[in-house]
């Protein structure tokens, strides 16, 4: 039997290729789009919470936020209670981009799942959630 991760990796690579092409005109890439989605949905989220929301290590979060800040998509505000805590806010530029990102993501989702029935899509999503939880538990044990 083939390894499941082979197919997950292949789909993920194609997804990132698609996103890079789709989002290039807006000045972001596949490594950045999820930050804009999360920050637009949760304005003021602390920088410390982003790694768990996105599944990326802290140093990559810091690097990506710096890029998005330089590009005018987000800004950070130091907490008045704890100067080590930064709250991440979307700019108007991020809010304007959010629906375009969502259209690209929804287009991908509709295309790659078009051969599945609604029940199969739901079962597939539930299976992927279980795999994600299992993967997360393995990484956190380290």
C-alpha positions as CSV (number, residue, x, y, z in Angstrom):
1,X,0.0,0.0,0.0
2,X,1.2,3.5,-0.8
3,X,1.9,6.0,1.9
4,X,-0.9,8.4,2.7
5,X,1.5,11.3,3.1
6,X,2.6,11.0,-0.5
7,X,-0.8,12.1,-1.7
8,X,-1.3,14.7,1.0
9,X,2.1,16.2,0.1
10,X,1.3,16.2,-3.6
11,X,-2.1,17.9,-3.2
12,X,-0.4,20.5,-0.8
13,X,2.3,21.2,-3.4
14,X,-0.3,21.8,-6.2
15,X,-2.3,24.0,-3.8
16,X,0.6,26.2,-3.1
17,X,1.5,26.4,-6.8
18,X,-2.1,27.5,-7.5
19,X,-2.1,30.0,-4.6
20,X,1.2,31.5,-5.6
21,X,-0.2,32.1,-9.2
22,X,-3.5,33.4,-8.0
23,X,-2.2,35.7,-5.3
24,X,0.9,37.1,-7.0
25,X,-1.0,40.1,-8.5
26,X,-1.9,41.2,-5.0
27,X,1.7,41.1,-3.7
28,X,1.4,38.0,-1.4
29,X,2.2,34.3,-1.7
30,X,1.0,31.0,-0.5
31,X,3.1,31.3,2.7
32,X,1.3,34.6,3.6
33,X,-2.3,34.2,2.7
34,X,-3.4,32.3,5.8
35,X,-2.1,35.1,8.1
36,X,-4.3,37.6,6.4
37,X,-7.3,35.3,6.7
38,X,-6.7,34.7,10.4
39,X,-5.9,38.3,11.2
40,X,-9.0,39.6,9.3
41,X,-11.2,37.0,11.1
42,X,-9.6,37.7,14.5
43,X,-8.4,41.3,14.6
44,X,-6.1,41.9,17.5
45,X,-5.0,38.3,17.8
46,X,-1.8,38.1,19.7
47,X,1.3,37.1,17.8
48,X,1.8,34.2,20.3
49,X,-1.5,32.6,19.2
50,X,-0.7,32.6,15.4
51,X,1.7,29.6,15.5
52,X,-1.1,27.3,16.9
53,X,-3.8,28.7,14.5
54,X,-1.6,28.3,11.4
55,X,0.6,25.4,12.4
56,X,3.9,27.2,11.8
57,X,6.8,27.7,14.2
58,X,7.3,31.0,16.0
59,X,10.3,32.2,14.0
60,X,8.5,31.7,10.7
61,X,5.5,33.6,12.1
62,X,7.7,36.5,13.1
63,X,9.4,36.6,9.7
64,X,6.1,36.5,7.8
65,X,4.5,39.2,9.9
66,X,7.5,41.4,9.3
67,X,7.0,41.0,5.5
68,X,3.3,41.6,5.7
69,X,3.9,44.7,7.9
70,X,6.4,46.1,5.4
71,X,3.9,45.5,2.6
72,X,1.1,47.3,4.5
73,X,-1.2,44.4,5.2
74,X,-0.9,44.3,9.0
75,X,0.4,46.3,11.9
76,X,1.4,45.3,15.4
77,X,0.5,47.0,18.7
78,X,2.4,46.2,21.9
79,X,0.2,45.2,24.7
80,X,-0.2,47.9,27.4
81,X,0.0,45.1,30.1
82,X,3.0,43.2,28.7
83,X,5.4,44.9,26.3
84,X,6.5,41.4,25.0
85,X,3.0,40.7,23.7
86,X,2.0,42.1,20.3
87,X,-1.5,42.3,19.0
88,X,-1.8,41.9,15.2
89,X,-4.3,44.1,13.3
90,X,-5.3,44.0,9.7
91,X,-5.1,47.1,7.6
92,X,-7.7,48.3,5.1
93,X,-5.4,46.8,2.5
94,X,-5.7,43.4,4.2
95,X,-9.5,43.7,4.5
96,X,-9.8,44.6,0.8
97,X,-7.7,41.5,-0.1
98,X,-9.5,39.1,2.1
99,X,-12.5,38.4,-0.2
100,X,-10.1,37.9,-3.1
101,X,-8.1,35.3,-1.2
102,X,-11.3,33.6,-0.2
103,X,-12.5,33.4,-3.8
104,X,-9.2,31.8,-4.8
105,X,-9.4,29.3,-1.9
106,X,-13.1,28.5,-2.7
107,X,-12.3,28.1,-6.4
108,X,-9.6,25.6,-5.5
109,X,-11.8,23.7,-3.1
110,X,-14.7,23.5,-5.5
111,X,-12.5,22.3,-8.3
112,X,-10.5,19.6,-6.5
113,X,-13.6,18.2,-4.7
114,X,-16.0,18.5,-7.7
115,X,-16.1,14.7,-8.2
116,X,-17.2,14.1,-4.6
117,X,-20.7,14.1,-3.3
118,X,-21.6,16.3,-0.4
119,X,-21.5,13.4,1.9
120,X,-18.1,12.3,0.6
121,X,-16.8,15.8,1.0
122,X,-17.9,15.9,4.6
123,X,-16.4,12.5,5.3
124,X,-13.2,13.5,3.6
125,X,-13.0,16.7,5.7
126,X,-13.6,14.8,8.9
127,X,-10.9,12.3,7.9
128,X,-8.5,15.2,7.2
129,X,-9.3,16.8,10.6
130,X,-8.5,13.5,12.3
131,X,-5.2,13.3,10.4
132,X,-4.4,16.9,11.4
133,X,-5.1,16.2,15.0
134,X,-3.0,13.1,15.0
135,X,-0.1,14.9,13.2
136,X,-0.3,17.7,15.7
137,X,-0.2,15.3,18.7
138,X,2.9,13.7,17.3
139,X,4.7,17.0,16.7
140,X,3.8,18.3,20.2
141,X,5.2,15.2,21.9
142,X,8.7,16.0,20.8
